Amino acid sequence: MSRTSHIHIALPYRILFLYIEPLAAFFGTYTNLFQPEPYLHSLSPNAVYSSLTYPIYAQIAGHDLLFSWLQAVLLRSTSSVKIWKIVLFGMLMCDVLHLYGSYVVLGAEGFFNPQTWRWEEWITFVMTYGPGLLRAAFCLGIGVGKVPKAKNS
């Protein structure tokens, strides 16, 4: 009799990584392609938009579309925790750089003081810190485990 197992991924991870984030990333794709100026001002309120920089927004849209696809398609198609960890660790590295960019714009005083945040910073930080912490927890194996299946004859 052989015993096989499948991976158990906690419900909060599945809801966030398979549903909420792919939709948010797809929205980011749309925003960068069709509304790059408001996107820029949400990250850097004093920056001046130029249509000459549009290729950068198209590239960011490609990044967002890849994230959306990886989560909506790749993660749904595998039960391999190794693949999940590889994808989520890669996204965690992007989270760190995204937060670093916000730190550069806001400075230490603005970055670490929620009382100074505009609604755009609240959205950016909630959508980066929260999922980033869950990505780190997943990569550390928290809430991930094997569930034994029934014995095969």
Solvent accessible surface area in square Angstrom, and as a share of the most:
residue,aa,sasa,rsa
1,M,188,0.84
2,S,66,0.43
3,R,142,0.52
4,T,65,0.38
5,S,59,0.38
6,H,82,0.37
7,I,27,0.14
8,H,84,0.38
9,I,14,0.07
10,A,24,0.18
11,L,99,0.49
12,P,82,0.51
13,Y,9,0.04
14,R,91,0.33
15,I,75,0.38
16,L,20,0.10
17,F,0,0.00
18,L,18,0.09
19,Y,117,0.45
20,I,83,0.42
21,E,14,0.06
22,P,8,0.05
23,L,130,0.65
24,A,39,0.30
25,A,15,0.12
26,F,116,0.48
27,F,134,0.56
28,G,14,0.13
29,T,10,0.06
30,Y,105,0.40
31,T,15,0.09
32,N,0,0.00
33,L,59,0.29
34,F,132,0.55
35,Q,85,0.38
36,P,17,0.10
37,E,81,0.36
38,P,79,0.50
39,Y,44,0.17
40,L,31,0.15
41,H,59,0.26
42,S,29,0.19
43,L,51,0.25
44,S,24,0.15
45,P,53,0.33
46,N,142,0.73
47,A,30,0.23
48,V,135,0.78
49,Y,52,0.20
50,S,42,0.27
51,S,82,0.53
52,L,160,0.80
53,T,49,0.28
54,Y,75,0.28
55,P,77,0.49
56,I,95,0.48
57,Y,15,0.06
58,A,36,0.28
59,Q,132,0.59
60,I,52,0.26
61,A,2,0.02
62,G,39,0.37
63,H,75,0.34
64,D,21,0.11
65,L,85,0.42
66,L,95,0.47
67,F,29,0.12
68,S,11,0.07
69,W,130,0.46
70,L,34,0.17
71,Q,0,0.00
72,A,25,0.19
73,V,69,0.40
74,L,52,0.26
75,L,2,0.01
76,R,114,0.42
77,S,84,0.54
78,T,35,0.20
79,S,74,0.48
80,S,42,0.27
81,V,39,0.23
82,K,141,0.60
83,I,61,0.31
84,W,5,0.02
85,K,65,0.28
86,I,101,0.51
87,V,16,0.09
88,L,0,0.00
89,F,103,0.43
90,G,25,0.24
91,M,6,0.03
92,L,34,0.17
93,M,106,0.47
94,C,44,0.27
95,D,15,0.08
96,V,90,0.52
97,L,123,0.61
98,H,71,0.32
99,L,27,0.13
100,Y,131,0.50
101,G,33,0.32
102,S,11,0.07
103,Y,82,0.31
104,V,92,0.53
105,V,68,0.39
106,L,46,0.23
107,G,30,0.29
108,A,49,0.38
109,E,144,0.64
110,G,14,0.13
111,F,15,0.06
112,F,143,0.59
113,N,47,0.24
114,P,60,0.38
115,Q,170,0.75
116,T,78,0.45
117,W,36,0.13
118,R,73,0.27
119,W,170,0.60
120,E,27,0.12
121,E,10,0.05
122,W,114,0.40
123,I,92,0.47
124,T,20,0.12
125,F,2,0.01
126,V,87,0.50
127,M,75,0.34
128,T,11,0.07
129,Y,79,0.30
130,G,32,0.31
131,P,8,0.05
132,G,7,0.07
133,L,128,0.64
134,L,62,0.31
135,R,6,0.02
136,A,30,0.24
137,A,20,0.15
138,F,0,0.00
139,C,29,0.18
140,L,141,0.70
141,G,29,0.28
142,I,106,0.54
143,G,38,0.37
144,V,29,0.17
145,G,29,0.28
146,K,152,0.65
147,V,58,0.33
148,P,80,0.50
149,K,98,0.42
150,A,86,0.66
151,K,126,0.53
152,N,72,0.37
153,S,150,0.97
